[in-house]
Amino acid sequence: MAVLAPLLALLYSAPRLTRWLARPYYLFSALLSLAFPLVRKAPPLCLGLPTQREDGNSCDFDWREVEILMFLSAIVMMKNRRSITIEQHMGNIFMFSKVANAILFFRLDIRMGLLYLTLCLVFLMTCTPPLYMGPEYIKYFNDKTIDEEIDKDRRVTWLVEFFANWSSECQSFAPVFADLSLKYNSAGLKFGKVDIGRYSDVSTRYRVSTSPLAKQLPSLILFQGGKEVLRRPQVDKKGRAVSWSFSEENVIREFNLNEMYQKSKKLPKQREIVEEEEPVAQADENPSDESKKDK
């Protein structure tokens, strides 16, 4: 059962995974992650490579290479225990696979190791992860509009994500936040985002650090009545974020979205009732005015 569940999850995600891997960034990441196994196993390439196998077969892994690959698998499994989206799972696999490939190539031949590192650096400088482009009900702020929108109508509650495009954690959380906006957006509950990697003054104003060491990206802040009432992750005295999982379930529970959504749906109804009652009140006042004139 422990093996069957991941296989079923993989089969269920296969169509999405296929579209995901078809993008150039992930396609080249997959090739770089599989570089050493391809070189070691492909007969035209593996012939003449050094090996520590007793039978001298250069087209198969030796015992040390198997140990490194098994250690890589253990690390990926540990890291993926806290992963939420398929992007996070595959991101961990790609990152640690590239590290293992570099070690294996340097162990094989220092020239091959340097060549592999060069390819990885070129890849990092020329390819960027694709941004989320799916459906969402999110308003994007800049350094001027964020304060105006939050203060415009204090009856509206805002859940704002502070993000940076270069952050892999923000990119992984983007589809989760978009899905939440589709489910919970209403007249009294709005979702917003602001790129603090681009607008550094917003980062300073709302005390969200963009430093990778602070691990505060992404940050979610809930505004009610124009004021901050809750943020995740929390920040300790040293300015580092307290570990918190950005899963959909955690966001719903911590920010009490179900209850806020039910309350926010009543806001337009109350407005309609007030608008309907006002003409009645005016109609009641008119006869009295006319009676006063008659008198």
Stockholm file with secondary structure:
# STOCKHOLM 1.0

chainA/1-295         MAVLAPLLALLYSAPRLTRWLARPYYLFSALLSLAFPLVRKAPPLCLGLPTQREDGNSCDFDWREVEILMFLSAIVMMKNRRSITIEQHMGNIFMFSKVANAILFFRLDIRMGLLYLTLCLVFLMTCTPPLYMGPEYIKYFNDKTIDEEIDKDRRVTWLVEFFANWSSECQSFAPVFADLSLKYNSAGLKFGKVDIGRYSDVSTRYRVSTSPLAKQLPSLILFQGGKEVLRRPQVDKKGRAVSWSFSEENVIREFNLNEMYQKSKKLPKQREIVEEEEPVAQADENPSDESKKDK
#=GR chainA/1-295 SS CTTHHHHHHHHHTHHHHHHHHTSHHHHHHHHHHTHHHHHHHCHHHHTTCCCCCTTCCTTSCCHHHHHHHHHHHHHHHHHGGGCCSHHHHHHHHHHHHHHHHHHHHHHHCHHHHHHHHHHHHHHHHHCCCCCCCSCCCCEEECTTHHHHHHHHCTTSEEEEEEECTTCHHHHHHHHHHHHHHHHHCCSSEEEEEEETTTCHHHHHHTTCCCCTTTTCCSEEEEEETTEEEEEESCBCTTSCBCCCCCCHHHHHHHTTHHHHHHHHHHHHHHHHHHHHHHHHHHHHHHHHHHHHHHC
#=GC SS_cons         CTTHHHHHHHHHTHHHHHHHHTSHHHHHHHHHHTHHHHHHHCHHHHTTCCCCCTTCCTTSCCHHHHHHHHHHHHHHHHHGGGCCSHHHHHHHHHHHHHHHHHHHHHHHCHHHHHHHHHHHHHHHHHCCCCCCCSCCCCEEECTTHHHHHHHHCTTSEEEEEEECTTCHHHHHHHHHHHHHHHHHCCSSEEEEEEETTTCHHHHHHTTCCCCTTTTCCSEEEEEETTEEEEEESCBCTTSCBCCCCCCHHHHHHHTTHHHHHHHHHHHHHHHHHHHHHHHHHHHHHHHHHHHHHHC
//
